[in-house]
């Protein structure tokens, strides 16, 4: 086999073929299947045969307040989480971008949240947020501040979940930007210093613009994942209280595996798929056009 | 001089604050896992307490965590092995023939929301009687591992000069032979990075296993999640379970720190 001429001549097709077939069977086919189901009113529990419903499923789901709220929440969560992660992550990278004792330990610490199991992280934060025994309220009380309801109240649940996401994923931005900073040449900074620029001016007009493409890439990666956040929300609130933390991913999950309304669930999944797809596409276009 | 000292002190203070913010949930989880229920619910929270191992004993004896631990290892291990088998050759031609479209196609699996495949999988695997089977679980986790393997290995192969296999091919070796005997032996660091990262992501996966596994193939994240819903107030046990699930990923990260950092950041830097 290792000396087969046939394999060598068609290597560029035969080598990736197994992976391609796998992706086609496990991703492309299911996505098309979902798309097909979205035009039906199939309900797994009703025992009724699957029937074609055309666009009625779309008309029903897309106008439902619960769906529209979930769309809004998905964007709210994503925008605030990623904005905070980018700001804090870049700031931390700029601080850590120098030689110091314990730098490799600091980098190891930054890795820990990234590899921590999200479900378990969510549960630990639930103990932290617990209104009566949690440390969060204890700290607030000790500081003489009013105590919070955290995830148990509709008004504070999303910000509380965003804090968890920010805790877990800010280090990813920091590590990526640190790696980007390490790859920069010192010359422009030195030149600006010789010209008498202040540290702040150097940061603003030299360092940050140079590392901007890396910051944008890190942001894109986070943005795409934040739109799909599932584990911490599901583990901490299950979308509650009420529907107050129900994002599209959670809503799609409930329609699929709690209500078994597969037709309507498919409409939600198609919507989520399109949102993630269009956001990825849009940002990549934007990034390509902003770069020289 | 004085200024310099001051800025150094300020810098280290800042680093310590950041370290504490990062470490805090881990420390809280770890200390709570050694507390009795009475100590956990005491107000104000106790910093000093008499540690107990009862939470761990309860988790491993009553909850059969060992079984879920083994399930997670089997599923993650097999998913990584099969992803390497499919992914290494694909990554090789993506790198050598600049198959950009193919790379994007495989990466789509990383970008798209998992739930849009999960619902159809549920229907199909139910029909095939594959619910709660290792087959279904490994296949689903391969969709997590494969894009990571391809992504990391394609850029790793890019860093190996093409002369390496071309000189062997001049001597009459086929390209696939050169790939197997020359390129792969040089790829150790890349394979370690890909293996570690894809295993950790599989280990941590919740959504796929939550739907596709039941009692027989249940993985750790599901066991931890169920433990909370059954034992709402047993915080000590829950925290011990959280420690048990995070420990392997954290230990792997400590051993392969350099590789994990590279894997998590490489795409963005090249991007």
Interface residues (C-beta under 8 A of the other chain):
Chain A: X1 X2 X3 X4 X5 X7 X8 X11 X12 X15 X16 X18 X19 X20 X22 X23 X26 X27 X29 X30 X31 X33 X34 X37 X44 X92 X95 X96 X100 X102 X104 X106 X107 X108 X109 X110 X111 X112 X113 X114 X115 X116 X117 X118 X119 X120 X121 X123 X124 X125 X126 X127 X128 X132 X133 X135 X138 X142 X167 X171 X172 X175 X176 X178 X179 X180 X183 X213 X214 X217 X218 X221 X224 X227 X228 X230 X231 X234 X235 X249 X252 X253 X256 X257 X262 X265 X266 X269 X270 X272 X273 X276 X277 X280
Chain B: X11 X12 X14 X15 X18 X19 X21 X22 X23 X25 X26 X28 X29 X32 X40 X41 X42 X43 X44 X45 X85 X86 X87 X89 X90 X92 X93 X94 X97 X99 X102 X105 X106 X108 X109 X111 X112 X113 X114 X115 X116 X117 X118 X119 X120 X121 X122 X123 X124 X139 X140 X142 X143 X146 X150 X174 X175 X176 X177 X180 X200 X203 X204 X206 X207 X211 X220 X221 X224 X225 X228 X235 X238 X239 X241 X242 X245 X246 X249 X250 X252 X253 X254 X257 X260 X261 X264 X265 X267 X268 X269 X271
